[in-house]
Amino acid sequence: MSNKLPSGFLRGRPFVGLAFLLRISVIVECILVGVAPNCRCLTVMIRLHTGLKLLPFDVYLPYYESSYAYQDEMHECIGFIENCILCNDCDNIILLGDFNFKCRPNNQSTGYNMIKPLLNDYDLGRCNILDSLHK
């Protein structure tokens, strides 16, 4: 990145990044919980005015390739997510970001099959299916 900055305006998405944009009017407290060592996952603890404690994760999972390196990166992300869930008391968990695979039952992708046990263990479902109920 430091080599690219002097070359002028950056276009496209040449670098991976994670962020949360939060509305201060509904948040009492926001604490950084952690960033995965491979910088593909970020999580914070958010406490709302209602008292609800949320543990949202922003993820940028690796793009599939048939290699052990892909599986290692996925395992690192999944391990980070599960460790954060186990070490933090919260009311709800939210996974947001770029999964680089479709999250749906019967998906035969390696990434989905790797993360599926985590989704099942913590009863995490897809929210995009709820959007179709309001159309």
DSSP file (Angstrom, degrees, kcal/mol; ACC not computed):
  #  RESIDUE AA STRUCTURE BP1 BP2  ACC     N-H-->O    O-->H-N    N-H-->O    O-->H-N    TCO  KAPPA ALPHA  PHI   PSI    X-CA   Y-CA   Z-CA
    1    1 A M     >        0   0    0      0, 0.0     4,-2.0     0, 0.0     3,-0.5   0.000 360.0 360.0 360.0 -42.1    0.0    0.0    0.0
    2    2 A S  T  4  +     0   0    0      1,-0.3     0, 0.0     2,-0.2     0, 0.0   0.809 360.0  50.7 -63.7 -27.6    2.8    2.4    0.9
    3    3 A N  T  4 S+     0   0    0      1,-0.2    -1,-0.3     2,-0.1     4,-0.2   0.793 111.2  49.1 -75.4 -28.2    4.2    1.9   -2.6
    4    4 A K  T >4 S+     0   0    0     -3,-0.5     3,-1.3     1,-0.2     4,-0.2   0.810  95.0  71.2 -82.2 -31.7    0.8    2.6   -4.3
    5    5 A L  G >< S+     0   0    0     -4,-2.0     3,-1.4     1,-0.3    -1,-0.2   0.891  95.2  51.3 -57.0 -45.3   -0.1    5.8   -2.4
    6    6 A P  G 3  S+     0   0    0      0, 0.0    -1,-0.3     0, 0.0    -2,-0.1   0.700  95.8  73.0 -66.7 -15.6    2.5    8.1   -4.2
    7    7 A S  G <  S-     0   0    0     -3,-1.3     2,-0.3     1,-0.3    -2,-0.2   0.482 106.5-113.1 -80.4   0.0    1.3    6.9   -7.6
    8    8 A G    <   +     0   0    0     -3,-1.4    -1,-0.3    -4,-0.2     2,-0.1  -0.713  68.7  10.8 110.8-159.3   -2.0    8.9   -7.3
    9    9 A F        -     0   0    0     -2,-0.3     2,-0.4    -3,-0.1    -4,-0.0  -0.348  67.9-134.5 -64.0 130.9   -5.6    8.1   -7.1
   10   10 A L        -     0   0    0     -2,-0.1     2,-0.3     2,-0.0    -1,-0.1  -0.734  22.5-166.3 -89.4 133.9   -6.4    4.4   -6.4
   11   11 A R        +     0   0    0     -2,-0.4     2,-0.1     2,-0.0     0, 0.0  -0.869  47.1   4.7-119.1 153.4   -9.1    2.8   -8.4
   12   12 A G  S    S-     0   0    0     -2,-0.3     3,-0.1     1,-0.2    -2,-0.0  -0.354 102.0 -58.8  77.5-158.2  -10.9   -0.5   -8.0
   13   13 A R        +     0   0    0      1,-0.1    -1,-0.2    -2,-0.1    -3,-0.0  -0.607  66.1 151.3-124.7  70.1  -10.4   -2.7   -5.0
   14   14 A P        +     0   0    0      0, 0.0     2,-0.4     0, 0.0    -1,-0.1   0.680  64.5  47.8 -77.1 -14.4   -6.8   -3.6   -5.0
   15   15 A F  S    S-     0   0    0     -3,-0.1     2,-0.2   -14,-0.0     0, 0.0  -0.969  81.5-121.1-131.8 142.0   -6.5   -4.1   -1.3
   16   16 A V        +     0   0    0     -2,-0.4     2,-0.3    44,-0.0    44,-0.0  -0.529  37.8 170.3 -76.9 143.5   -8.6   -6.0    1.2
   17   17 A G        -     0   0    0     -2,-0.2     2,-0.4    23,-0.1    23,-0.0  -0.992  21.0-154.8-154.2 152.4  -10.2   -4.0    4.0
   18   18 A L        +     0   0    0     -2,-0.3     2,-0.3    23,-0.1    23,-0.1  -0.961  22.7 156.4-127.7 145.2  -12.7   -4.4    6.8
   19   19 A A        -     0   0    0     -2,-0.4     2,-0.4    23,-0.1    23,-0.1  -0.989  29.6-141.5-161.0 158.6  -14.8   -1.8    8.6
   20   20 A F        -     0   0    0     -2,-0.3     2,-0.5    38,-0.0    -2,-0.0  -0.994   9.2-159.4-122.2 135.0  -18.0   -1.2   10.5
   21   21 A L        -     0   0    0     -2,-0.4     2,-0.4     2,-0.0    -2,-0.0  -0.976  21.6-172.4-110.7 120.3  -20.1    2.0   10.1
   22   22 A L        -     0   0    0     -2,-0.5     2,-0.8     5,-0.0     3,-0.1  -0.898  27.1-127.2-121.6 142.4  -22.2    2.4   13.2
   23   23 A R    >>  -     0   0    0     -2,-0.4     3,-1.5     1,-0.2     4,-0.6  -0.781  17.8-156.7 -87.3 114.0  -25.1    4.9   14.0
   24   24 A I  G >4 S+     0   0    0     -2,-0.8     3,-0.8     1,-0.3    -1,-0.2   0.778  84.3  70.7 -63.1 -28.4  -24.1    6.5   17.2
   25   25 A S  G 34 S+     0   0    0      1,-0.2    -1,-0.3    -3,-0.1    24,-0.0   0.694 107.0  35.8 -67.1 -17.7  -27.7    7.4   18.1
   26   26 A V  G <4 S+     0   0    0     -3,-1.5    23,-1.4    22,-0.1     2,-0.5   0.456 103.9  84.1-110.8  -3.2  -28.5    3.7   18.8
   27   27 A I  E <<  +A   48   0A   0     -3,-0.8    21,-0.2    -4,-0.6     3,-0.1  -0.869  42.2 178.3-109.3 131.7  -25.2    2.6   20.3
   28   28 A V  E    S+     0   0A   0     19,-3.2     2,-0.3    -2,-0.5    20,-0.2   0.814  77.0   4.4 -89.2 -40.1  -24.2    3.0   24.0
   29   29 A E  E     -A   47   0A   0     18,-1.6    18,-2.7     2,-0.0     2,-0.4  -0.999  53.6-171.4-151.1 141.8  -20.9    1.2   23.7
   30   30 A C  E     -A   46   0A   0     -2,-0.3     2,-0.4    16,-0.2    16,-0.2  -0.969  13.1-178.0-137.0 121.1  -18.7   -0.3   21.0
   31   31 A I  E     -A   45   0A   0     14,-2.5    14,-3.0    -2,-0.4     2,-0.4  -0.970  29.6-121.2-123.5 130.9  -15.6   -2.3   21.9
   32   32 A L  E     -A   44   0A   0     -2,-0.4    12,-0.3    12,-0.2     3,-0.1  -0.564  27.1-178.3 -67.1 122.7  -13.1   -3.8   19.5
   33   33 A V  E     -     0   0A   0     10,-2.1     2,-0.3    -2,-0.4    11,-0.2   0.863  52.7 -63.4 -89.1 -45.3  -13.0   -7.6   20.3
   34   34 A G  E     -A   43   0A   0      9,-1.8     9,-2.3     2,-0.0     2,-0.4  -0.948  29.3-118.8 171.9 168.5  -10.4   -8.5   17.8
   35   35 A V  E     -A   42   0A   0     -2,-0.3     7,-0.2     7,-0.2    -3,-0.0  -0.996  40.7-111.9-126.9 133.1   -9.0   -8.9   14.3
   36   36 A A    >   -     0   0    0      5,-2.6     3,-2.5    -2,-0.4     5,-0.1  -0.304  28.3-115.4 -62.7 147.8   -8.0  -12.3   12.9
   37   37 A P  T 3  S+     0   0    0      0, 0.0    -1,-0.1     0, 0.0    40,-0.0   0.815 119.3  51.4 -55.1 -31.4   -4.3  -12.8   12.4
   38   38 A N  T 3  S-     0   0    0     35,-0.1    -2,-0.1    38,-0.0    39,-0.0   0.394 111.1-125.3 -87.5   5.6   -4.9  -13.1    8.6
   39   39 A C  S <  S+     0   0    0     -3,-2.5     3,-0.1     2,-0.2    -1,-0.0   0.717  80.8 114.4  60.4  25.5   -6.9   -9.8    8.7
   40   40 A R  S    S+     0   0    0      1,-0.1    20,-2.8    33,-0.1     2,-0.4   0.485  70.4  47.2-100.2  -5.4   -9.9  -11.5    7.1
   41   41 A C  E     + B   0  59A   0     18,-0.2    -5,-2.6    -5,-0.1     2,-0.4  -0.999  57.7 178.8-140.6 140.2  -12.2  -11.1   10.1
   42   42 A L  E     -AB  35  58A   0     16,-2.0    16,-2.9    -2,-0.4     2,-0.3  -0.996   7.0-177.4-137.4 139.1  -13.0   -8.3   12.4
   43   43 A T  E     -AB  34  57A   0     -9,-2.3   -10,-2.1    -2,-0.4    -9,-1.8  -0.998   6.3-177.5-142.0 149.5  -15.4   -8.2   15.3
   44   44 A V  E     -A   32   0A   0     12,-1.3     2,-0.6    -2,-0.3   -12,-0.2  -0.912  27.4-123.0-132.9 160.2  -16.7   -5.7   17.9
   45   45 A M  E     -A   31   0A   0    -14,-3.0   -14,-2.5    -2,-0.3     2,-0.5  -0.947  29.9-167.6-105.4 124.6  -19.1   -5.9   20.8
   46   46 A I  E     -AC  30  54A   0      8,-2.7     8,-3.1    -2,-0.6     2,-0.5  -0.946   9.0-164.3-115.8 129.3  -22.0   -3.4   20.5
   47   47 A R  E     -AC  29  53A   0    -18,-2.7   -19,-3.2    -2,-0.5   -18,-1.6  -0.964  14.7-153.1-112.8 122.2  -24.3   -2.5   23.3
   48   48 A L  E >   -A   27   0A   0      4,-2.7     3,-2.1    -2,-0.5   -21,-0.2  -0.396  31.3-103.9 -87.6 166.2  -27.5   -0.8   22.2
   49   49 A H  T 3  S+     0   0    0    -23,-1.4   -22,-0.1     1,-0.3    -1,-0.1   0.777 121.7  62.0 -59.2 -27.0  -29.7    1.6   24.2
   50   50 A T  T 3  S-     0   0    0    -24,-0.3    -1,-0.3     2,-0.1     3,-0.1   0.594 120.2-110.2 -74.8  -9.8  -32.2   -1.3   24.7
   51   51 A G  S <  S+     0   0    0     -3,-2.1    -2,-0.1     1,-0.3     2,-0.1   0.248  71.0 143.9  96.9 -12.0  -29.4   -3.2   26.5
   52   52 A L        -     0   0    0     -5,-0.1    -4,-2.7     1,-0.1     2,-0.6  -0.391  40.4-148.0 -63.4 133.2  -29.1   -5.8   23.7
   53   53 A K  E     -C   47   0A   0     -6,-0.2    38,-2.9    -2,-0.1    39,-1.5  -0.930  15.4-168.4-109.1 118.9  -25.5   -6.9   23.2
   54   54 A L  E     -Cd  46  92A   0     -8,-3.1    -8,-2.7    -2,-0.6    39,-0.2  -0.824  16.4-161.2-108.2 143.6  -24.5   -7.7   19.6
   55   55 A L  E     - d   0  93A   0     37,-2.4    39,-1.8    -2,-0.4     2,-0.3  -0.790  21.6-178.1-120.3  85.1  -21.4   -9.5   18.4
   56   56 A P  E     - d   0  94A   0      0, 0.0   -12,-1.3     0, 0.0     2,-0.4  -0.638  10.5-156.5 -86.5 143.7  -21.2   -8.6   14.6
   57   57 A F  E     -Bd  43  95A   0     37,-3.2    39,-3.0    -2,-0.3     2,-0.6  -0.964   5.6-156.1-116.2 133.2  -18.4  -10.0   12.5
   58   58 A D  E     -Bd  42  96A   0    -16,-2.9   -16,-2.0    -2,-0.4     2,-0.4  -0.958  25.7-176.0-104.3 120.4  -17.2   -8.4    9.3
   59   59 A V  E     -Bd  41  97A   0     37,-2.9    39,-2.4    -2,-0.6     2,-0.3  -0.907  30.3-173.4-122.9 146.5  -15.5  -11.1    7.1
   60   60 A Y  E     - d   0  98A   0    -20,-2.8    39,-0.2    -2,-0.4     3,-0.1  -0.764  26.9-163.8-131.0  84.8  -13.7  -11.2    3.9
   61   61 A L        -     0   0    0     37,-2.4     3,-0.1    -2,-0.3    13,-0.1  -0.332  27.9 -92.3 -73.7 153.2  -13.3  -14.9    3.3
   62   62 A P        -     0   0    0      0, 0.0     2,-0.3     0, 0.0    -1,-0.1  -0.253  39.3-107.3 -65.7 150.3  -10.8  -16.1    0.7
   63   63 A Y        -     0   0    0      1,-0.1    38,-0.1    -3,-0.1    37,-0.1  -0.598  50.8 -92.2 -75.6 137.7  -11.8  -16.8   -2.8
   64   64 A Y        +     0   0    0     36,-0.5     2,-0.3    -2,-0.3    -1,-0.1  -0.189  53.4 159.4 -60.2 135.2  -12.0  -20.5   -3.5
   65   65 A E        -     0   0    0      2,-0.2     2,-2.1    -3,-0.1     5,-0.2  -0.963  49.2-109.5-146.7 148.4   -9.0  -22.3   -4.9
   66   66 A S  S    S+     0   0    0     -2,-0.3     2,-0.3     4,-0.1     3,-0.1  -0.532  78.5 105.0 -80.5  81.9   -8.3  -26.0   -4.7
   67   67 A S  S  > S-     0   0    0     -2,-2.1     4,-1.4     1,-0.1    -2,-0.2  -0.984  79.5-117.0-154.5 161.4   -5.4  -25.9   -2.3
   68   68 A Y  H  > S+     0   0    0     -2,-0.3     4,-2.7     1,-0.2     5,-0.2   0.799 113.5  64.0 -69.9 -28.5   -4.4  -26.5    1.3
   69   69 A A  H  > S+     0   0    0      2,-0.2     4,-2.4     1,-0.2    -1,-0.2   0.901 101.7  49.8 -61.9 -40.9   -3.7  -22.8    1.7
   70   70 A Y  H  > S+     0   0    0      2,-0.2     4,-2.5     1,-0.2    -1,-0.2   0.944 112.2  47.1 -61.3 -48.3   -7.4  -22.0    1.0
   71   71 A Q  H  X S+     0   0    0     -4,-1.4     4,-2.8     1,-0.2    -2,-0.2   0.889 110.7  52.6 -62.6 -39.3   -8.5  -24.5    3.7
   72   72 A D  H  X S+     0   0    0     -4,-2.7     4,-2.2     2,-0.2    -1,-0.2   0.925 110.5  47.2 -61.7 -45.0   -5.9  -23.2    6.1
   73   73 A E  H  X S+     0   0    0     -4,-2.4     4,-2.1     2,-0.2    -2,-0.2   0.902 112.9  49.2 -64.4 -40.6   -7.2  -19.6    5.7
   74   74 A M  H  X S+     0   0    0     -4,-2.5     4,-2.9     2,-0.2     5,-0.2   0.929 110.9  49.8 -63.8 -44.7  -10.8  -20.8    6.1
   75   75 A H  H  X S+     0   0    0     -4,-2.8     4,-2.7     1,-0.2     5,-0.2   0.886 109.3  52.4 -61.4 -38.3   -9.9  -22.7    9.2
   76   76 A E  H  X S+     0   0    0     -4,-2.2     4,-2.2     2,-0.2    -1,-0.2   0.919 112.3  45.2 -64.0 -43.0   -8.2  -19.6   10.6
   77   77 A C  H  X S+     0   0    0     -4,-2.1     4,-2.6     2,-0.2    -2,-0.2   0.941 114.9  46.8 -64.9 -48.2  -11.3  -17.5   10.0
   78   78 A I  H  X S+     0   0    0     -4,-2.9     4,-2.6     1,-0.2     5,-0.2   0.905 112.9  50.1 -62.6 -42.0  -13.7  -20.1   11.4
   79   79 A G  H  X S+     0   0    0     -4,-2.7     4,-2.5    -5,-0.2    -1,-0.2   0.905 110.6  49.7 -62.7 -42.4  -11.5  -20.6   14.5
   80   80 A F  H  X S+     0   0    0     -4,-2.2     4,-2.3    -5,-0.2    -2,-0.2   0.943 112.3  47.8 -61.0 -48.1  -11.3  -16.9   15.1
   81   81 A I  H  X S+     0   0    0     -4,-2.6     4,-2.2     1,-0.2    -2,-0.2   0.939 114.3  45.6 -59.7 -48.9  -15.1  -16.5   14.8
   82   82 A E  H  X S+     0   0    0     -4,-2.6     4,-2.6     1,-0.2    -1,-0.2   0.901 111.3  52.3 -65.1 -40.1  -15.8  -19.4   17.1
   83   83 A N  H  X S+     0   0    0     -4,-2.5     4,-1.9    -5,-0.2    -1,-0.2   0.914 110.2  48.9 -61.3 -42.8  -13.2  -18.3   19.7
   84   84 A C  H  X S+     0   0    0     -4,-2.3     4,-0.6     2,-0.2    -1,-0.2   0.891 111.6  49.4 -64.2 -39.5  -14.7  -14.8   19.8
   85   85 A I  H >< S+     0   0    0     -4,-2.2     3,-0.8     1,-0.2    -2,-0.2   0.934 113.2  46.1 -64.1 -46.0  -18.2  -16.3   20.2
   86   86 A L  H 3< S+     0   0    0     -4,-2.6    -1,-0.2     1,-0.2    -2,-0.2   0.809 114.7  47.3 -67.6 -30.3  -17.1  -18.5   23.1
   87   87 A C  H 3< S+     0   0    0     -4,-1.9     2,-0.4    -5,-0.2    -1,-0.2   0.445 106.2  64.0 -93.6  -0.6  -15.1  -15.8   24.9
   88   88 A N  S << S-     0   0    0     -3,-0.8     2,-0.6    -4,-0.6    -1,-0.1  -0.985  72.1-136.6-132.3 132.2  -17.8  -13.1   24.7
   89   89 A D        +     0   0    0     -2,-0.4     2,-0.3     2,-0.0    -3,-0.1  -0.745  43.2 152.2 -83.9 119.2  -21.2  -13.0   26.3
   90   90 A C        -     0   0    0     -2,-0.6   -36,-0.2    -5,-0.1     3,-0.1  -0.948  49.2-136.8-145.6 163.9  -23.7  -11.6   23.8
   91   91 A D  S    S+     0   0    0    -38,-2.9     2,-0.3    -2,-0.3   -37,-0.2   0.809  88.7  15.4 -89.9 -35.6  -27.4  -11.7   22.9
   92   92 A N  E     -d   54   0A   0    -39,-1.5   -37,-2.4     2,-0.0     2,-0.4  -0.990  60.8-148.4-143.6 150.3  -27.0  -12.1   19.1
   93   93 A I  E     -d   55   0A   0     -2,-0.3     2,-0.4   -39,-0.2   -39,-0.0  -0.943  14.2-170.6-117.4 137.7  -24.3  -12.9   16.6
   94   94 A I  E     -d   56   0A   0    -39,-1.8   -37,-3.2    -2,-0.4     2,-0.6  -0.995   9.3-159.8-132.0 128.1  -24.2  -11.5   13.1
   95   95 A L  E     +d   57   0A   0     -2,-0.4     2,-0.3   -39,-0.2   -37,-0.2  -0.941  23.7 168.9-106.3 120.7  -21.9  -12.5   10.3
   96   96 A L  E     +d   58   0A   0    -39,-3.0   -37,-2.9    -2,-0.6     2,-0.3  -0.869  26.3  50.8-125.4 157.6  -21.5   -9.8    7.6
   97   97 A G  E    S-d   59   0A   0     -2,-0.3     2,-0.7   -39,-0.2   -37,-0.2  -0.846  89.5 -23.4 125.9-153.7  -19.2   -9.4    4.6
   98   98 A D  E     +d   60   0A   0    -39,-2.4   -37,-2.4    -2,-0.3    -2,-0.1  -0.883  43.0 173.4-108.1 107.1  -18.0  -11.2    1.6
   99   99 A F        -     0   0    0     -2,-0.7    -1,-0.2     2,-0.2     3,-0.1   0.737  33.6-141.0 -83.0 -23.8  -18.1  -15.0    1.9
  100  100 A N  S    S+     0   0    0      1,-0.1   -36,-0.5   -37,-0.1     2,-0.3   0.730  77.3  64.2  63.4  24.4  -17.1  -15.6   -1.7
  101  101 A F  S    S-     0   0    0    -38,-0.1     2,-0.4    10,-0.1    -2,-0.2  -0.943  94.6 -94.1-161.2 159.4  -19.6  -18.5   -1.9
  102  102 A K        -     0   0    0     -2,-0.3     2,-1.2    -3,-0.1     7,-0.2  -0.633  29.4-142.0 -80.3 132.8  -23.3  -18.8   -1.7
  103  103 A C        +     0   0    0     -2,-0.4    23,-0.1     9,-0.0    -1,-0.1  -0.742  54.5 118.8 -96.1  88.1  -24.7  -19.6    1.8
  104  104 A R    >   -     0   0    0     -2,-1.2     3,-1.4    22,-0.0    -2,-0.0  -0.996  68.6 -88.9-149.6 150.7  -27.5  -22.0    1.0
  105  105 A P  T 3  S+     0   0    0      0, 0.0     3,-0.1     0, 0.0     7,-0.0  -0.207 110.4  24.2 -56.7 150.0  -28.4  -25.6    1.8
  106  106 A N  T 3  S+     0   0    0      1,-0.3     2,-0.4     2,-0.0     0, 0.0   0.588  82.6 149.3  67.9  13.5  -27.1  -28.2   -0.6
  107  107 A N    <   -     0   0    0     -3,-1.4    -1,-0.3     1,-0.1    -6,-0.0  -0.646  36.0-158.5 -75.1 129.7  -24.3  -25.9   -1.7
  108  108 A Q        +     0   0    0     -2,-0.4    -1,-0.1    -3,-0.1     2,-0.1   0.282  47.2 126.7 -94.6  10.6  -21.4  -28.1   -2.7
  109  109 A S     >  -     0   0    0     -7,-0.2     4,-2.3     1,-0.1     5,-0.2  -0.417  63.8-131.6 -71.9 145.7  -18.7  -25.4   -2.3
  110  110 A T  H  > S+     0   0    0      1,-0.2     4,-1.8     2,-0.2     5,-0.2   0.915 105.9  52.6 -59.9 -45.7  -15.8  -26.2   -0.1
  111  111 A G  H  > S+     0   0    0      1,-0.2     4,-2.0     2,-0.2     5,-0.2   0.924 110.4  46.2 -60.2 -46.9  -16.1  -22.9    1.8
  112  112 A Y  H  > S+     0   0    0      1,-0.2     4,-2.0     2,-0.2    -1,-0.2   0.925 112.1  51.0 -63.0 -43.5  -19.7  -23.4    2.6
  113  113 A N  H  < S+     0   0    0     -4,-2.3    -1,-0.2     1,-0.2    -2,-0.2   0.802 110.5  50.6 -65.3 -27.5  -19.2  -27.0    3.7
  114  114 A M  H  < S+     0   0    0     -4,-1.8     4,-0.3    -5,-0.2    -1,-0.2   0.879 117.4  37.2 -75.3 -38.0  -16.3  -25.8    6.0
  115  115 A I  H >X S+     0   0    0     -4,-2.0     4,-2.1     1,-0.2     3,-0.6   0.651  94.2  88.1 -89.4 -15.5  -18.4  -23.1    7.7
  116  116 A K  H 3X S+     0   0    0     -4,-2.0     4,-2.6     1,-0.2     5,-0.2   0.862  83.9  54.4 -54.3 -43.7  -21.7  -25.0    7.8
  117  117 A P  H 3> S+     0   0    0      0, 0.0     4,-2.9     0, 0.0    -1,-0.2   0.893 108.8  49.7 -60.1 -37.2  -21.0  -26.6   11.2
  118  118 A L  H <> S+     0   0    0     -3,-0.6     4,-1.8    -4,-0.3    -2,-0.2   0.927 111.1  48.9 -64.2 -45.1  -20.3  -23.2   12.8
  119  119 A L  H  <>S+     0   0    0     -4,-2.1     5,-2.9     1,-0.2    -1,-0.2   0.906 115.5  44.4 -60.9 -42.3  -23.6  -21.9   11.3
  120  120 A N  H ><5S+     0   0    0     -4,-2.6     3,-1.2     3,-0.2    -2,-0.2   0.920 109.7  54.6 -68.4 -44.7  -25.5  -24.9   12.6
  121  121 A D  H 3<5S+     0   0    0     -4,-2.9    -1,-0.2     1,-0.3    -2,-0.2   0.846 118.4  34.5 -59.5 -35.5  -23.8  -24.9   16.1
  122  122 A Y  T 3<5S-     0   0    0     -4,-1.8    -1,-0.3    -5,-0.2    -2,-0.2   0.209 109.6-118.7-107.3  14.1  -24.8  -21.3   16.7
  123  123 A D  T < 5 +     0   0    0     -3,-1.2     2,-0.5     1,-0.2    -3,-0.2   0.885  52.0 168.1  52.7  46.7  -28.1  -21.4   14.8
  124  124 A L      < -     0   0    0     -5,-2.9     2,-0.2    -6,-0.2    -1,-0.2  -0.795   9.1-177.5 -94.1 129.3  -27.1  -18.8   12.3
  125  125 A G        -     0   0    0     -2,-0.5     2,-0.3    -5,-0.0   -22,-0.0  -0.724  32.4 -88.4-121.3 171.4  -29.3  -18.4    9.3
  126  126 A R        -     0   0    0     -2,-0.2     3,-0.2     1,-0.1     4,-0.2  -0.628  24.8-164.8 -81.5 133.6  -29.4  -16.3    6.2
  127  127 A C  S >> S+     0   0    0     -2,-0.3     3,-1.4     1,-0.2     4,-0.9   0.700  79.8  75.5 -89.0 -21.2  -31.0  -12.9    6.4
  128  128 A N  H 3> S+     0   0    0      1,-0.3     4,-0.7     2,-0.2     3,-0.2   0.762  88.1  61.7 -65.3 -21.3  -31.3  -12.4    2.7
  129  129 A I  H 34 S+     0   0    0      1,-0.2     4,-0.4    -3,-0.2    -1,-0.3   0.767  96.9  59.7 -72.6 -23.1  -34.2  -14.8    2.6
  130  130 A L  H X> S+     0   0    0     -3,-1.4     3,-1.2     1,-0.2     4,-0.5   0.825  93.8  65.5 -71.4 -30.6  -36.1  -12.5    4.9
  131  131 A D  H >< S+     0   0    0     -4,-0.9     3,-1.2     1,-0.3    -1,-0.2   0.858  94.1  58.5 -59.6 -36.9  -35.9   -9.7    2.3
  132  132 A S  G >< S+     0   0    0     -4,-0.7     3,-0.8    -3,-0.3    -1,-0.3   0.721  95.6  64.6 -68.3 -20.0  -38.1  -11.7   -0.1
  133  133 A L  G <4 S+     0   0    0     -3,-1.2    -1,-0.3    -4,-0.4    -2,-0.2   0.727 101.0  51.0 -73.1 -21.2  -40.9  -11.8    2.5
  134  134 A H  G <<        0   0    0     -3,-1.2    -1,-0.2    -4,-0.5    -2,-0.2   0.316 360.0 360.0-100.9   8.2  -41.3   -8.0    2.3
  135  135 A K    <         0   0    0     -3,-0.8    -1,-0.2    -4,-0.2    -2,-0.1   0.460 360.0 360.0 -91.9 360.0  -41.6   -7.7   -1.5
